[in-house]
Amino acid sequence: MNRIKTLSLPLFTALALSGTAHVDAQLSLELSSQKTYRQNKNAISFKGGSFGIQLQDGSVSSIEFCDDPNYLPPGNGCATSGFLSAGNINGATPQRPYLAITELKEAVAIEPSAAEAIQLIAAPASILPRPSGGFTDDSATVYYNLHTTDVREYKLTRYFLNRTYSKNQRSKFDQEIVVGSYRYSFPRLGNPNIPAPLTAVIFPMPEGLSTLNNKTSGFQFTRVNQNKWNEQGYVELNYHAPNILQWEGLNPSTVFAGVDRLYISLRGLRNPKNPDNSATVGSSAIFPAFNSGTDPRVSLPNPYAGRFTLPPIFPVGTSAVVELELDREFQTGGVTYDFSTRKFQIPVVVVSRYSDFAKTAFGSKKKKTGILADNDGDGFNNLTEWTLDSDPADGGNTPPLLEPANFQAVNVIGGPTRFRSYFGFNVPVKENTDPNVVYTLQRSFDQGKTWATFISDFQDWSVERVTTVIRGIVSTEIQVRSLVLNPDLDGTIPTIQPPGTLTDVYRVKVTLAE
């Protein structure tokens, strides 16, 4: 995250810089603290974080870098206008140094490439050492404008420092980085032996619930649906009805209405078997399920919001974390900024309960609503219609027929491809149900008079139970695939209907687990 503001005249004067410098240059000192907390049934755990400092003096905007070691004049591919002699900018390096620059402002206050001169000289009482340095140089030098006869050197000053804290270092983080003013000494442009001091302020932010001196305070989720936790460490979401989420701990003492924003999302887990510690899946989200080039999340009306209703739009078995993120964008001084964040997570899993399904399907009806009854008299009991997603109160709405057919896959440009194409069918399986159910795939050779379990015969058919994970959504299906190769080698469907099976019929028998 990098946000640059214009240097104000009062601060420019206070720095006592050269009177020939450009006061419209861009200068910023950014502080940020990042912390993530995850709640389980019994406690809230710190999952790690970081404290970062970034100084930037000067800026450059470019359309692109030119992937060519040689200069190209206008009209010959990349319209090169800048030459990078040191550092890196937007993909350009000294090995591929040419840039198409649209705007350039040089450093006016802070000397580049002198990270060893940066010191923390004053800070609130804490165990953070002072004076201390450790900054990394990320400065750059550019020659501009190559399309003119007035080519000159521009220096861009960039420094950063990042302190990381593991999940076992919450106490260390809290003891080192405390609320208050932090004064840093930077090397002055043109005379790096003379300090150029800048002061930034760290303001309070909400933290995960903890107890100190017999007093409990901080953020926690107080309700996720019915607060029912399963043995795997997930709190359950309802597949059939909206889910209410509530939390507390965001108040005016730690949250600022004008500079803080609150977001909510549902994030997949890299390892669903470990909901307490698994990392989330990259920058994608299960909810909201879109990717517009930015981190997908839903903005809440204000940072003090304490409630959200999650719609029942997720497949049964979806395991993830609800993530509430508080982002701060606070100008704490003339050129100083606080861009801190707090993430509060709780693991959830989508469960389909027959009792919830019955409330939706039957309403106030009392007769024939038991799980093994046939409410609509269509020959399918309520158990089967619940698990196979048909309407048990409508005799005309029955589970879909299982009919093998050609499945034609397409490539990225929409054309047919043999890759992933097949002859067969799929049966979706609900993994998280209450009560637990058993799916048995069956086949009949006599139009449904008698039935037998349908398994792989290694000659005509393969029958496999397959689980996939996409963006953190876990889904399971029974996949039936023909093993008989298509004699037409140029065909886009690699297999065909096995001989002698044209009149066979198929079904799924659903029973309660013992």
N, C-alpha and C positions, 0 to 999 in steps of 0.2 A: 504494500500500500504506500503510495507516494503522492503527497499533495503538497504543492509548492505555492507560496503566497508571495506577494510583492513586498519588498523591504520598505518599511515606512521611514519617512524623513527623520522623525525624532530618534529612532533607534540608530539610524545611519549616523546621525550626529554623535550619539552617545558612544559609538564605537570608535570615534575619532579617526576615521579613515581619511585617506587622501581625498582632497577636494576635487580631484580630476576623475574620480570613480563615477560610474553610472548608477544613480539611485533607483532606477527602474529595474535593476537586476533582481533575480529571484534568490531568496535565501530562506532556509527553514531548518529548524532543529526539532526533530520529531522523537518523542518518547512513546513507548508502547509496552504494556504488560499484557500477556496472553495467558489465561488459565482455563483449564477444562476440568469439570467435575462430573462424576457419574454416580447416580443414586442406585442403590440396591434395596432390598427389603429392609435391611437393618441400619444402613448408614449411607453417608455420602463420601465418596473417595476422591482425592485429588489425583488427576491423571497426567499431570505434567503441565509445563508452561514455559514461558520465556520472557525475558525483559530485553527490549531492543532500543537502541539509540541510532538515529540516522541524521547526519548533517549533509545538506546540499547547498552549495553556493554556485549559481549558474545553472543554466538549463539548455537543452537542445531538443528540438522536435524534428523528426525526419519521417519521410514517407517509407523509406526502405533503405537497406544497405545494398550495395552493388556486389554481387558475387563474382567479382573479377578483380584480379590484382592490378589491372591497368586502368588508367584514366580513360573515360569515354566522354567526349564532348556532347553537348546537346544534340538530340536527334539521332543518337547512336545507342539505343537501348536505355540503360539507366542514366538519368540526367544528373550526373555526378556534380555536386556543388561543394562537398566537404571532404577533407582528408584526415583520417584519424591516425595520429602519430603515437598515441599512448592510451592505454585503457581499453574499454569496450563500451559501445553505445548501440543499443537496439540491434544487436547481432553483428555489428561491424567489429573487426579486430585489426591490429596492425598488419596481419597477413591478408586480410580482405578489408582494406582501409577506406574505401570510397563510400560516401553517403549522399543521399538526396535530401538535403536539409531544407526545412521550411521556416524555421525560426531558431535563433541562437542568441543566448545571453551569457556573458562571461562572468566569472567570479569577481566580486568586488570587495570582499571582506576577509575571507579565510584562504590561507595559503594551501595549495594542493600538495599531495605527495609528501606530507610531513606528519604522518600518523603518530610517530613516536613522541611528538611534542604535545599531544592532547592529554589532559589530566582532569580527573574529577577533583576539585579543590575544596568543595564544601557540600554537605548533605545533611539531612536530619539524622538524629541519633539512631544508629543501627550498627550491625556488624559488617556492613559493606566497607571494604578498605578504602582509605583516602589518604594521600593522593593516590589515584590509580588510573591506569590507561587501558591498553589492550585493544585499541581501535584498529580496524582494518582499512587500508586505503583503497578506494575505488574511484580515484580521480581519473580524468581524461583530458587529452589535449587534441584540439581540432584546428585545422587550417581551413579558412573560409573567406571569400567565396571564389571558388576556382573558375567561375565563369567570367570573372572580372580581372582587371589589372591591379585591384586593391586586395590582394590576398594577405591575410594576417593570422596570427596565432590567437586562439581563444582557449583559456584554461577553465576547466570545470571541476570544482572541488566537491568530492564526495567521500564521506567516511561513515563507517558503521561499526557497531558493537552489538553482539548478541550473547546474552547469558541464558543458558537453558537449564531447566530444572526437571528432574525425573519425577515419577509418581511417588517416590519415597522422600522427596525434598520439599514438601509443602512448608514445613517449619523453617527451613533455610531460606526459601523464597520470601516468606512473610517477615523474617528477621533482617534480610538484606534490603529489600525494596519496600520502603515505608512511605507513608504520605508526607509530603513536604516539598521544599525547594532544593533543586540540584544544580550546582554551579560548575560549569565546565570551562576550562581554559583551552582555547584553540590558537593555533599559530596565525598571526596576523599576515594578511596578504602583503607581499613585498618585504616584510621584515618578520620572519617567523619566530625570532627570538623574543619579540614583544607579544605578550598574551592578548588575545581578544576574548574576553569572558562573555558567556551566554548562560542565562539561568532559565531552567524549565521547572515546571511544577507537576507533581503527581498528586492527583485528587483521589478521594475514596471511591471504591467500586464494590459492588456486592460480591461476597464470597460464598462458597458452599457451607452449608450448615455445620457448625462446630460448637464445642463447649469450652469456654475459657472462664476460669475463676467461678465455676459453678453456674455460669450464665450461658444459655444456648441462644445463638443468633445466626443469621445467614439465610441463604436461599434453600428451599426444598420444594419438590412437587408434593402437594398434599392430596391430590386425587388424580388417578388415571383410570377412567371408567369406574369399575367397582373395587379397585385396589386389590385384585386377586392375583397373587404371585404363584407361578408354577414351580415345579421342582428344578427346572433348568435355569432359573434366575430371571425370568421375564414376567412382567406384569401384563395381564391379558387385555387385548382389545377385542371388541365385538365385531364380528363379520357382518351382522345383520342390521345394526343400528348405529347411529352416531355415537362417538366416544367423547366424553367431557374430560378435559384436562384442566387442572387448577394448580396454582403454585402461590407461594408467598416469599417475602424477603426482598422485594424490589420497592424501595421507599425513597423519599426525597433526601435522606441523609447520605445515600450512596448512588442514587440515580438522578440525573439532571435532565429535565424535560427538554431543554433547548438544544442539547448536544448529543443525547443518547438515542439510539434506535433499537427496537426489540424485534427479533425475527424468530420464526418457528419453522421447523422442517422435520422430515423423517429420513434418517440416514441408514443405509445398509451397513452391515458388519462384514468385515473380511473373514472372520471366523465366528459363525453363528453359534458354535458350541461353547464359546467363551464370552458371554454377554458382559461380564464384569470388566474385562480387560481388552477385548478385541478393538482394533482400530476401525474407523469407519471407512467406507469405500470412497476414496478420492474426493472430488468436488461435486459428484453427482448426488442426486437425492431420489428417494422413492416418492416423496411428497414435498413440494410440488414436482410432478414428473415431467419437467421440461428443462431444456438447456438452451438458454438464449445467449450463451457466451459468458455469462456471469454465474456466480454461485447461486443455484436455485434455492429460494427460501421465500416465505410469506412474511410481509411486513405487518406487524400488529399496530393498532390505532395509536398507541402511545407506550412509552417505556414502563409505565406503571400497570399495564394490563396484567390481570391475574387469572385469565380464563381463555380457553380456546376449545372449539368443538371440531374434532377430527372426523371427516366424513368416512362412512363405511365403504370405501372404494378399493380396498387392498385384498389380494388373494389370500385365502386361508393358508396359514403357515408362514406368512410374511414375518420375518424377525428383523428388528431394527432398533435404533434408538430414537426417541423423540429428543430433538435438540433445540433448546431455547438459547439464542445468542443475543447478547447485549453488546452493541458496537458504539464506541465513543468517538466523536469527531469534534475535538475541543481545542480552540485557539486559546492557549493559556497565557500568551504574551504577544508582543509585536511580531516575532518570527518563530515562536515556539508553539508546539502542538502536542496533544495527547490523543493517540489513536489506539487505545486499549480495547480489549475484548474480553468477555467472559462467556463460556459455553457451559450450559447445564444440561446433562443428558440423563435419560432413564430408559432402560431396555424394555421393549414391548414385543409382543407376538400376537398375531391375529388368530383368533380361535372361533370356530363355528360350534355353537351350542344348540342342541336340539330344542331346548327350552326357549331360547331366543328366537329360533326359527319358527316355532309354533306360535309364539305371540304375534309375529308378523303375518304368518300364513293363515291362521284361523281366527284371529281377533278374539271375540267373546264366545266363540263356539266352544262347547264342552264335550260333545259326542264325537267319538272316533278320532280324537286328537292324540291318542297315545302313539308312541313311536312305531309300534308294529301294526297299528290299525290302518285301514284303507279308507280314508275320509271321503274320497270322491268316487269310489267304486270302479276305478279304471284298471284294477288288477295289479297295481303297484302300491306297496305299503308306504306309509309316511317316511320310514327310514330310507327307502330307496329314492324317493322323490327329493328328500332333503339333501342327500349326498350327491345326487346326480343333477341337481339344480332344475327340477321341474316343479310345477305348482300342485301341491297335494289337495287343494280345494277346487281344482278344475279338472274334470274328467277328460277334457280335450287337450290338456297340456301334460304330456307324458315324457319320460326320459328319451333323449334322441336315439335313433337307431344307429347301430354300429355297422357301417358299410365300407368295406375296403375299396379304395379308389386310388387313382393316380394323384400324387402330389407333385406339382411342378414348381420347383424352386427357381428363383430368378437371381441374376447377378446384380452388382451395384448399379448398373445402367438400365436395369429392367428387362434384360434379355433372359431367355431360358438357359438353365445350366443343369448338368448332371449332378453337380455337387449338391448334396442334401436333398435331391429328388428321390422319391420312392413310391412303391405301391404298398398300401396298407392303411392303418388308421391309428389314432391315439385316444386314450382314455384318461382324462384328468383325474388326479387323485388328491383328495383333501387329507393332509397329514395331521392337522391339528383340529380334532373334533372331540366333543364331549356329549355323549359317550364315544369311546373309540370304536371304529368300525373296521371291517375287513373287506377288501375288494377281491372278488374271485372272477376272473375272466373265463367265460364258458363258450363252447361251440356245439352246435347241433348239426348232425348230418341228415336229419329227417324233418326239417322244417319246424323244429321246436317241440317235437314230441318227447324227445329225450335230450339230455344235456350232459356234457362232460367237460372237465376242466381243460382249458386251452393253454398249452405250454409249448415251448420251442420243440420242434421236431428235427431241427438241423438239416432239413431237406427242402421243405416247402415254406416254413414260417419260422421267424425268430420272435419271441415274446419277452420283452425286457421291461423292468421297472427302472426308469431313468429320472434322476434328480438333477436339475440345473439351477444355477445361481446367476441372475442377471441384475446388475445394479443393486445387489443385496437382496433381491426378491428370490426366495427359494420356492421352486415349483417341482412337482413330481407328476409323472404320467406313465401309464403303461403304453409302450410303443410296440405295435405289431407291424412287422416288415416282411414282405415277400423275399425269399431267397432265390427265386427262379430268375435267372438272368434273361434280359431282353435280347432276343436273337438279332434285333436291329442294332448293330453296334453304333450307329450314328444317332440313335434315338436319345432324347434328353431325359427319358425315364429309364433308369438302368435295370429295373426289374418289372415283371409282369404278374398277372394273376396266375397262381399255381394251377396246373391242369387238374381238373376234377373237383375243384372247390367252388365252382360258380354258384351252386345252390346251397352252400353252407350258410348258416346264420349264426350271429354272435350276440352275446349279452354280457352284462356285468351283474353278478349276484352280490348284493351287499348284505352283510350280517353283522351283528353286534359282536365285538371282541369278547372273548371269555375272560 
